[in-house]
Each structure stands twice: as C-alpha cells, then as structure tokens.
Amino acid sequence: MVTIKLKQLRFFAHHGLYEEERKVSNEFIVDLEVAFESSIAVIKKMNETINYIKLYELVKADMLQTTDLIETLAMKISNNIHESYPRVKKVSILITKKYPPVINFSGNVAVSYVKEY
C-alpha cells in the first residue's frame, strides 16, 4: 500500500451554519492521506502513482465552496478523490476550524473522516 500525504493545507473559507461565519472567513487546516495499492515494485512514472498536485486541486475546489458542516465537507472531498482516482482504497481527512464561533473558547475544533473503498 502506498500513501500520499498532504499536511497542513491552509484555506480561508466561509464554512459554517451561522450567518456570521458565512460573512467572515475562518482559517481551516486540512490534513489528507490517500492510500492505494501498487502492483509495481518501484514506482518510476507519474501515471503509476497519484499526483499530489491534483489531490491539492480537488481539496481546494471543495474548500472554496461554502458548506454548512465540515463533516459534509470531509465526506465530499473523500468522495471526489475516489471518483477521480478509483484505485484509491482509503482516504483519511482531518479538517480543523481554527477559530470556532464560541464565546470564551480557547482552542480549535476538527472533524476526522476515514473512508475505505
């Protein structure tokens, strides 16, 4: 199994249920792991692996579309990756909202989603 990892991808987006969240952007951090099986002993060509730039572009496209829940967003990203790369066997994604709209809250919130295909 080969795993491609994209770590600490930062986006400013308008995700959230509340009107104020949709007006003011928030910072989100995405960590992504995509695993696939390779029948090749040594990967030497791009078409034998999964291009991390294309993975980033898929994540970015979904991150720029306003969504109520980050749970929905994580599931959507995972499904879009699998649709684009059917040989993907597992997607793990962590989406962190840096500044949740909670009074006197110190810290951040995150959603982790793992899907095996």
C-alpha positions in Angstrom: 0.0 0.0 0.0 1.3 3.5 -0.9 0.1 6.5 1.0 0.3 10.1 -0.3 0.0 12.7 2.5 -0.7 16.4 2.2 -0.2 18.1 5.5 -1.2 21.5 6.9 -3.0 22.8 3.9 -4.4 26.2 4.8 -7.5 27.8 3.5 -9.6 30.8 4.3 -13.3 29.9 3.7 -16.9 30.7 4.7 -18.0 27.3 6.1 -20.5 27.2 8.9 -24.1 27.1 10.0 -24.3 30.6 11.3 -24.7 33.7 9.3 -21.7 35.4 10.9 -19.5 32.5 9.9 -20.5 32.9 6.3 -19.8 36.6 6.3 -16.4 36.4 8.0 -13.9 33.9 6.7 -12.3 31.4 9.0 -9.0 29.6 8.7 -9.2 25.9 8.0 -6.3 23.4 8.0 -6.6 20.2 6.1 -4.5 17.0 6.5 -5.1 14.4 3.9 -3.9 10.8 3.4 -4.8 8.8 0.3 -3.8 5.2 0.1 -3.7 2.9 -3.0 -2.3 -0.4 -3.9 0.6 -0.6 -6.3 1.4 -3.7 -8.3 4.7 -2.2 -9.4 7.8 -3.0 -7.4 9.3 0.5 -7.8 7.2 3.5 -8.9 9.1 5.4 -11.5 6.4 7.3 -13.5 3.7 9.7 -12.6 1.0 7.6 -14.1 2.0 4.8 -11.6 1.1 7.0 -8.6 -1.4 9.7 -7.6 -0.3 13.2 -8.4 -0.4 15.2 -5.1 -0.9 18.5 -7.1 -4.1 17.1 -8.4 -5.2 16.0 -5.0 -4.5 19.5 -3.7 -6.6 21.0 -6.5 -9.5 18.7 -5.6 -9.3 19.7 -2.0 -9.0 23.4 -2.8 -12.1 23.2 -5.2 -14.2 21.8 -2.4 -12.8 24.1 0.3 -13.8 27.1 -1.7 -17.5 26.0 -1.9 -19.3 27.2 1.2 -20.7 24.3 3.2 -22.7 24.3 6.4 -20.8 21.4 8.2 -17.2 20.4 8.0 -18.4 16.8 8.3 -20.2 17.2 5.0 -17.1 18.8 3.5 -14.8 16.0 4.6 -17.1 13.4 3.1 -17.5 15.3 -0.1 -13.7 15.7 -0.5 -13.2 12.0 0.1 -15.9 11.0 -2.5 -14.5 13.4 -5.1 -11.0 11.9 -4.6 -12.3 8.4 -5.1 -14.3 9.4 -8.2 -11.1 11.0 -9.7 -8.9 8.1 -8.6 -10.9 4.8 -8.5 -7.9 2.8 -7.4 -7.8 4.7 -4.1 -8.5 2.2 -1.3 -8.6 4.6 1.7 -9.0 8.3 2.3 -8.3 9.9 5.7 -9.0 13.6 6.1 -8.8 15.9 9.1 -10.3 19.4 8.8 -9.6 21.8 11.6 -11.5 25.1 12.1 -9.0 27.4 13.7 -11.5 29.9 15.2 -14.9 28.4 16.1 -17.7 30.8 16.8 -17.9 30.0 20.6 -17.6 32.7 23.2 -14.7 32.3 25.6 -13.5 29.2 23.8 -9.8 28.6 23.6 -8.6 26.1 21.1 -10.0 24.8 17.8 -12.3 22.2 16.5 -11.8 19.4 14.0 -13.5 16.7 12.1 -11.7 13.5 11.1 -13.2 11.2 8.4 -11.9 7.9 7.2 -13.4 6.0 4.3 -12.3 2.7 2.9 -13.2 1.8 -0.7 
